[in-house]
Every structure is written in structure tokens, then in C-alpha cells.
Amino acid sequence: MTHILAIDQGTTSTRAIVFDPSMSVVASAQEEFPQHYPASGWVEHDPADLWATTAATCRAAIEKAGGAAIAAIGITNQRETTLVWDRKTGKPIHNAIVWQDRRTADLCRRLKDEGFEDAVTDRTGLLLDPYFSGTKLAWLLENVDGARARAEAGDLLFGTVDTWLVWNLTGGAVHVTDATNAARTMLYDIRKGSWSQTICDRLGIPMSMLPEVRDSAADFGQTRPDLFGRPIPILGIAGDQQAATVGQACFAPGMLKSTYGTGCFALINTGDTPVRSQNRLLTTIAYQLDGKPTYALEGSIFIAGAVVQWLRDGLKIIREAKETQPLAEGADDAQNVVLVPAFTGLGAPYWNAECRGAVFGLTRNSGPAELARAALESVGYQTRDLLAAMQADMGGVSDAVLRVDGGMSASDFAMQFLSDIIGARVDRPKVLETTALGAAWLAGQRAGIYPEQAEFAAGWALEKSFVPAMDEATRQDKYAAWQRAVEATMRF
């Protein structure tokens, strides 16, 4: 048994990747699934789609790998997305409410007005925002007929996507999560390492619904024998951004990574000390091994790669994401079009759930090229917002090297602008599949196949560095225009 199967269950697609003993990719499979938008600001997934695409891609990847002997499975997943299902039948009571969903904005505002946010932040490191699972779960119990009574009777289970997948992989035998996913629910005390009775009581959530929390590398049960021909142990779980932090080998305090997928998420390792942000960043668990959590500060941007999907599916000015770069490179340099992609509100450090996207600086000559450039630049501007907040909380971050990964990091244009606007070096690794790699390493290390932290970190390999080429005056002028655009967007 020499190979590891990594499941990367994301917001728009599910991937399964087989890694060999040297942690190289030998096979992969991917399937997209539908997004559901039942109301403005609401985003849902069909839980059956999450499971079906997972099972199908796993089988396809194993087949492509020639039936490789899989020693263990590692799972990484979209975080905060909330599911509730029947303990006996396994049937969900509602669609999954996706992390992007804003339906609980009014509830969050009411709890803030009641002064409850400090209690939440003290325990969870998070803010009171619809982004997190806690108020989504409260909404389901309040709005699905009979849900509260069934939950109080012990008949319903809650889980984030990892928990849902493990439940199905094991045939309903195991109801678990890991510390990184628990830390994103707004229900978990990250210092005590346990679910918070105080928060659950305030939100009306029976604690019997909650899964058992384990280390990121642990025994999470075995798959049903009929799925892949024999039982396979599940030995690693981490939320997608934490898995990318592991995959980027950001094991030392002060190391910094940013992942550009549907959203963008920057994390800085703070070691064994949870740092409470004074600038509306999140304190979270980067990973937990041998019962010891390693903490991080995180800044979350809701729209990164999704802005390219908007160019493709909404405006229909491109057919494929790769068309964005040549289009942006042909934009008129005399125009300074600024796009604030607040399609589902603004994340850190603004945390404004109500504002929506806006474009500034349009002229009669503005067209697809200028919008494409503004879309790619918006990700750089938002990253600078996050790094400025991290620097204020910790100091010295501006001199740090930013390790990047995720689909949008493949764009040289976007990464060069990122380096220019933050005024720092940006390093792109040879292995862009860092999220899946992190999950694979957690499972492989637990299985005794992959090396310990130090040796794994030593194997991190650079593909390309981007260094700032923009003069300081231009950098500051462009960022000031972005700040004015954000301020106007939030006032609208």
C-alpha cells in the first residue's frame, strides 16, 4: 500500500487525486456540480451532488492510476458550508447552505446589537458573520418544518462537508470532523478544544447534533468495502485553506500563504499562541497534530476566482478562464477601471454583508479588456487589504514572502500585479495542488508513508518568483483609488 488518495471537495467542483510515495500526482479526476441560488444572496448545494461527485471522482482517479494500492485517504473541503441529516436514514433535511450564503445577516446583526459578538470572538476567534456555520445551522432548525423537534430528540446530525463525506464513505458509521473545520463553525472554543455550550445555547443548537472533533491526522474510520473494492482508512482531514497551509509547508511562525480559488484566503502561522486581531481578521487553527493546535491569523476574501467565472458566465466576455490574461494585457493603460467584486458582500477586513459589487472609472472606450484587467487586479487589492491588517496585528509582515497557490495563481498577470501592489515577493510553487497535497501529506504521514514535517518542508520547490516592478508613487495612487472605490461601494 504505497499511494494516497486525496479528496478535494470544493465550492464548484470535486476532485480526487492519487499521489505516489514521492508525493507526485499520478492520476486525477474532476467533476463540476450545479450551484443553486434560491434568493438574492443565498447559495446552496444539493448534498447528493457533493457525495455523488466525490464517489465518482475517487473511482475514476483510482482507475486512471491503474488500480494503485491506496494506503489511506485524506480529505480537504470547502469550509463553513452547513448540512443537517437524519441520523437513521442519512437523508438531508435541506440543501447544504454554502459558505458564501448571506441569509443570516439579520440574525448576525441582531446578535451584535445584543452585545454577543465579544463572547463569540473570545471563544472561537471569529466574528459574528453569516459566513460561518453556526447561524446557518440555527436558520435550518428554525425554518425547516419539524427540524427543531427532531434535533432535540437526537434524530438529526450536523456537519460541515468533511463530516458529510466521512459519514457517507463509512456508511454512517462515523460522525466526526477535525479541529480546523470545527474552528470555522463559530461553535468551537479554539483554546479549550471543545464545543461551546454558551454559543450553542444562545443559538438554540442541541449539542447532540455536533460531531466528535479529532486531530487533522487521525483515524477517521474506514470506507465501506463496496465503494472501492476493499475498506480504506481515512487518516487525514483539514479545511481547504488549512490544507493549503500544510501543503505550502508553512510550519514556522510568521510564514504566510494565500490561496486563490473561488475566494482568496491568506493565513499567517502564529505558532502555539492564538493572536486576537485588532483589525477584524480571524483567529483560527492552522492544523492540529498530536493533540496540539497550531494557530493562524486569517483574512478571507469571498470573491477571487469567482470574478473570472462572472466574466465567463455573467458577462460572457470570455469562454475559458485562460482567456482573461491576454485580454487584460491588451487593456488601455490610460484607463483606471476599478472593480469591487462584492457580489456576496465584502469579507476581511470590512465584513460588510449587505454591500454588492460595483465598477468605477468607466469611459466610452471601456470594454472587455478593461473589465478583465480590473477583475484580476481586484484580487491583488483585496490581498493588500489583508496583509495590511496582518502587519498591524503582528508587525513585519510586509517583509514576508507570500507563497501562493490555487487556480488563479497560474496567471502571471495576476501574480505580477499582486507583487506590484503589495510591494513584496510572491513565490509560486512547482506543485499548485497544495490543498490536495496538504490533505495527502496528513494522511500519508499518519500512515507512515510520507516524511515528518522538517523533511516535507525541505522538499518544497519554487516554480517562479514575482518581484515588484511598479514604482512606489503608482502603487500608492492605485491603492488609494481602490480604497475610495470600496468606501463608495459600502455607502451605496
ZAMARGU-4260 file (C-alpha; in steps of 0.2 Angstrom, whole numbers, plus 5000, padded with zeros to 4 digits):
<rodrens>
0) 5000/5000/5000 | 5010/5015/4993 | 4998/5028/4987 | 4987/5041/4995 | 4970/5047/4988
5) 4966/5065/4992 | 4948/5071/4990 | 4947/5090/4987 | 4929/5094/4988 | 4927/5112/4983
10) 4914/5125/4980 | 4911/5122/4962 | 4919/5105/4959 | 4925/5090/4967 | 4942/5082/4963
15) 4951/5066/4968 | 4970/5065/4966 | 4981/5050/4968 | 4998/5054/4975 | 5013/5041/4974
20) 5026/5038/4988 | 5036/5053/4982 | 5020/5064/4984 | 5019/5066/4965 | 5002/5067/4956
25) 4999/5051/4946 | 4981/5052/4942 | 4966/5064/4945 | 4948/5066/4941 | 4936/5081/4942
30) 4918/5085/4941 | 4909/5101/4942 | 4891/5102/4950 | 4877/5114/4950 | 4876/5130/4961
35) 4858/5134/4967 | 4853/5152/4971 | 4835/5152/4978 | 4835/5170/4983 | 4847/5185/4982
40) 4862/5182/4992 | 4858/5164/4995 | 4869/5150/4989 | 4865/5131/4991 | 4872/5114/4985
45) 4862/5098/4984 | 4871/5086/4997 | 4868/5072/4984 | 4879/5081/4972 | 4893/5083/4984
50) 4893/5064/4988 | 4890/5058/4971 | 4904/5068/4963 | 4916/5063/4977 | 4912/5044/4974
55) 4913/5046/4955 | 4930/5055/4955 | 4938/5044/4968 | 4933/5029/4957 | 4939/5037/4941
60) 4956/5043/4949 | 4960/5026/4956 | 4956/5018/4939 | 4967/5031/4930 | 4981/5026/4942
65) 4980/5008/4936 | 4971/5002/4952 | 4985/5009/4963 | 4986/5002/4980 | 4978/5016/4991
70) 4985/5015/5009 | 4974/5029/5015 | 4963/5044/5011 | 4965/5062/5015 | 4950/5074/5014
75) 4950/5093/5011 | 4934/5103/5009 | 4925/5119/5007 | 4923/5126/5024 | 4908/5133/5034
80) 4896/5125/5022 | 4882/5118/5033 | 4872/5101/5031 | 4860/5093/5043 | 4854/5075/5040
85) 4844/5061/5049 | 4854/5050/5060 | 4845/5034/5055 | 4842/5037/5036 | 4856/5048/5032
90) 4844/5059/5022 | 4847/5078/5022 | 4833/5089/5028 | 4838/5103/5016 | 4851/5108/5004
95) 4868/5112/5010 | 4869/5131/5014 | 4886/5137/5006 | 4899/5147/5015 | 4895/5162/5003
100) 4877/5162/5008 | 4871/5178/5017 | 4854/5174/5023 | 4858/5175/5041 | 4864/5193/5040
105) 4849/5200/5050 | 4852/5187/5064 | 4870/5191/5065 | 4866/5210/5066 | 4853/5206/5080
110) 4866/5196/5090 | 4879/5210/5088 | 4866/5223/5094 | 4863/5212/5109 | 4882/5213/5113
115) 4885/5194/5109 | 4900/5196/5097 | 4913/5198/5110 | 4908/5181/5118 | 4909/5173/5100
120) 4926/5181/5097 | 4933/5176/5114 | 4929/5158/5112 | 4930/5155/5093 | 4942/5168/5086
125) 4929/5173/5073 | 4917/5187/5070 | 4898/5187/5070 | 4895/5185/5051 | 4884/5174/5040
130) 4900/5167/5033 | 4901/5154/5047 | 4891/5138/5050 | 4883/5142/5067 | 4870/5154/5061
135) 4867/5144/5046 | 4863/5129/5057 | 4852/5140/5068 | 4842/5145/5052 | 4839/5127/5047
140) 4832/5122/5064 | 4821/5137/5064 | 4815/5136/5046 | 4814/5118/5041 | 4797/5111/5047
145) 4800/5099/5062 | 4818/5101/5062 | 4820/5108/5080 | 4809/5095/5087 | 4819/5081/5078
150) 4836/5089/5083 | 4831/5090/5102 | 4825/5072/5101 | 4843/5067/5095 | 4837/5062/5077
155) 4847/5075/5067 | 4866/5077/5064 | 4876/5092/5059 | 4891/5093/5049 | 4902/5103/5038
160) 4906/5095/5021 | 4921/5084/5028 | 4909/5076/5041 | 4896/5073/5027 | 4908/5064/5016
165) 4915/5054/5030 | 4898/5049/5035 | 4894/5043/5018 | 4911/5035/5015 | 4909/5025/5031
170) 4891/5020/5028 | 4885/5031/5043 | 4897/5023/5055 | 4907/5038/5060 | 4901/5056/5064
175) 4917/5066/5065 | 4927/5082/5060 | 4944/5089/5063 | 4949/5104/5073 | 4952/5115/5058
180) 4934/5113/5052 | 4927/5114/5069 | 4936/5130/5071 | 4926/5138/5057 | 4909/5134/5063
185) 4908/5148/5076 | 4903/5135/5089 | 4920/5128/5094 | 4931/5135/5108 | 4948/5135/5100
190) 4958/5137/5116 | 4948/5124/5126 | 4947/5112/5111 | 4929/5109/5114 | 4911/5114/5108
195) 4905/5130/5116 | 4889/5127/5127 | 4887/5145/5129 | 4886/5148/5110 | 4876/5133/5106
200) 4863/5138/5120 | 4862/5156/5113 | 4859/5149/5095 | 4847/5135/5101 | 4858/5121/5094
205) 4857/5104/5103 | 4875/5099/5106 | 4870/5081/5102 | 4870/5086/5084 | 4888/5090/5084
210) 4902/5078/5078 | 4917/5072/5088 | 4932/5083/5085 | 4949/5074/5081 | 4967/5079/5076
215) 4970/5084/5057 | 4980/5067/5056 | 4969/5054/5065 | 4959/5038/5062 | 4943/5044/5055
220) 4936/5027/5051 | 4936/5016/5035 | 4927/5016/5019 | 4913/5004/5015 | 4920/4989/5007
225) 4909/4990/4992 | 4915/5008/4987 | 4932/5004/4981 | 4934/4985/4982 | 4940/4985/5000
230) 4940/4996/5016 | 4952/5010/5015 | 4957/5020/5031 | 4953/5039/5031 | 4968/5046/5040
235) 4968/5065/5036 | 4956/5079/5036 | 4958/5098/5035 | 4948/5113/5029 | 4954/5118/5012
240) 4964/5134/5017 | 4972/5125/5032 | 4976/5110/5020 | 4984/5123/5008 | 4994/5130/5023
245) 5001/5112/5026 | 5004/5109/5008 | 5014/5125/5007 | 5024/5119/5022 | 5020/5135/5032
250) 5025/5126/5048 | 5035/5140/5056 | 5028/5155/5064 | 5027/5170/5053 | 5026/5160/5037
255) 5012/5167/5025 | 5002/5159/5011 | 4987/5165/5000 | 4976/5153/4991 | 4966/5159/4975
260) 4952/5148/4972 | 4933/5153/4972 | 4938/5165/4986 | 4955/5171/4992 | 4962/5166/5009
265) 4978/5172/5017 | 4985/5164/5033 | 5000/5168/5043 | 5006/5155/5056 | 5006/5161/5073
270) 5013/5146/5082 | 5005/5139/5098 | 4998/5156/5103 | 4981/5162/5097 | 4983/5180/5092
275) 4967/5190/5094 | 4966/5203/5079 | 4963/5221/5082 | 4959/5223/5063 | 4945/5211/5060
280) 4955/5196/5055 | 4951/5179/5061 | 4960/5169/5074 | 4959/5151/5069 | 4968/5134/5070
285) 4980/5131/5056 | 4982/5112/5060 | 4981/5101/5075 | 4993/5086/5077 | 4996/5075/5092
290) 4983/5085/5102 | 4992/5102/5100 | 4984/5115/5089 | 4995/5127/5079 | 4986/5144/5077
295) 4985/5156/5062 | 4978/5173/5058 | 4967/5173/5043 | 4960/5185/5031 | 4945/5179/5020
300) 4940/5187/5003 | 4924/5180/4996 | 4927/5183/4978 | 4943/5179/4969 | 4942/5166/4955
305) 4924/5168/4956 | 4926/5185/4947 | 4933/5176/4932 | 4918/5165/4932 | 4907/5181/4932
310) 4917/5187/4917 | 4913/5170/4909 | 4895/5166/4914 | 4888/5183/4919 | 4895/5195/4906
315) 4900/5181/4893 | 4915/5191/4888 | 4927/5175/4889 | 4923/5157/4886 | 4938/5150/4897
320) 4947/5157/4912 | 4963/5156/4902 | 4957/5170/4890 | 4957/5183/4904 | 4976/5186/4905
325) 4978/5190/4886 | 4963/5201/4887 | 4969/5210/4902 | 4986/5213/4894 | 4978/5222/4880
330) 4969/5234/4891 | 4971/5253/4889 | 4984/5259/4901 | 4976/5276/4901 | 4961/5269/4910
335) 4960/5265/4928 | 4944/5255/4929 | 4942/5248/4947 | 4930/5233/4951 | 4925/5230/4968
340) 4918/5212/4967 | 4907/5212/4982 | 4894/5200/4974 | 4891/5192/4991 | 4897/5206/5002
345) 4914/5210/5007 | 4925/5199/5019 | 4940/5204/5029 | 4944/5217/5035 | 4927/5226/5031
350) 4915/5212/5035 | 4900/5221/5026 | 4887/5208/5022 | 4875/5220/5013 | 4885/5229/5000
355) 4886/5222/4982 | 4898/5224/4968 | 4902/5240/4959 | 4913/5246/4944 | 4921/5263/4944
360) 4931/5273/4931 | 4921/5268/4916 | 4923/5278/4900 | 4915/5276/4882 | 4931/5267/4877
365) 4930/5254/4892 | 4927/5236/4886 | 4930/5218/4889 | 4949/5221/4891 | 4947/5234/4904
370) 4935/5224/4914 | 4946/5209/4913 | 4961/5218/4920 | 4950/5226/4934 | 4944/5209/4938
375) 4962/5202/4940 | 4968/5217/4949 | 4954/5217/4962 | 4961/5201/4969 | 4978/5210/4972
380) 4970/5225/4980 | 4960/5214/4992 | 4976/5204/4996 | 4984/5220/5001 | 4970/5224/5012
385) 4973/5208/5021 | 4992/5210/5023 | 4990/5227/5029 | 4978/5221/5043 | 4991/5207/5047
390) 5005/5219/5048 | 4995/5230/5060 | 4992/5214/5071 | 5009/5207/5071 | 5021/5219/5063
395) 5034/5214/5050 | 5023/5205/5038 | 5026/5217/5024 | 5044/5210/5023 | 5037/5192/5022
400) 5037/5182/5006 | 5020/5177/5001 | 5018/5159/4995 | 5003/5157/4983 | 4993/5143/4976
405) 4976/5139/4969 | 4969/5141/4951 | 4971/5160/4949 | 4989/5159/4954 | 4993/5151/4937
410) 4990/5168/4930 | 5007/5178/4928 | 4997/5194/4925 | 4988/5192/4941 | 5003/5187/4952
415) 5014/5201/4945 | 5001/5214/4949 | 4999/5206/4966 | 5018/5208/4969 | 5017/5226/4962
420) 5003/5231/4973 | 5009/5223/4990 | 5027/5228/4986 | 5034/5211/4991 | 5040/5195/4983
425) 5027/5182/4978 | 5033/5164/4976 | 5023/5151/4966 | 5027/5133/4970 | 5030/5119/4957
430) 5015/5110/4964 | 5000/5121/4963 | 4989/5107/4970 | 4994/5112/4988 | 4977/5110/4995
435) 4976/5092/4990 | 4994/5089/4994 | 4991/5095/5012 | 4977/5083/5014 | 4988/5069/5006
440) 5003/5073/5017 | 4992/5072/5033 | 4985/5055/5028 | 5002/5049/5022 | 5012/5054/5037
445) 4999/5046/5048 | 5000/5030/5038 | 5019/5030/5039 | 5022/5033/5021 | 5027/5051/5020
450) 5040/5060/5029 | 5039/5071/5045 | 5037/5090/5045 | 5055/5095/5043 | 5059/5084/5028
455) 5042/5088/5020 | 5046/5106/5021 | 5063/5104/5014 | 5055/5097/4998 | 5045/5112/4994
460) 5051/5118/4977 | 5049/5135/4969 | 5042/5137/4951 | 5043/5156/4949 | 5046/5171/4959
465) 5037/5188/4955 | 5046/5204/4962 | 5039/5221/4962 | 5041/5231/4946 | 5029/5246/4950
470) 5036/5262/4957 | 5030/5267/4974 | 5020/5283/4968 | 5010/5272/4956 | 5007/5259/4969
475) 5000/5271/4981 | 4990/5280/4969 | 4982/5264/4963 | 4979/5258/4980 | 4971/5274/4985
480) 4959/5273/4971 | 4954/5256/4977 | 4951/5262/4994 | 4940/5276/4988 | 4930/5263/4977
485) 4927/5252/4992 | 4921/5266/5003 | 4909/5271/4989 | 4903/5254/4987 | 4899/5252/5006
490) 4890/5268/5006 | 4879/5264/4991
</rodrens>
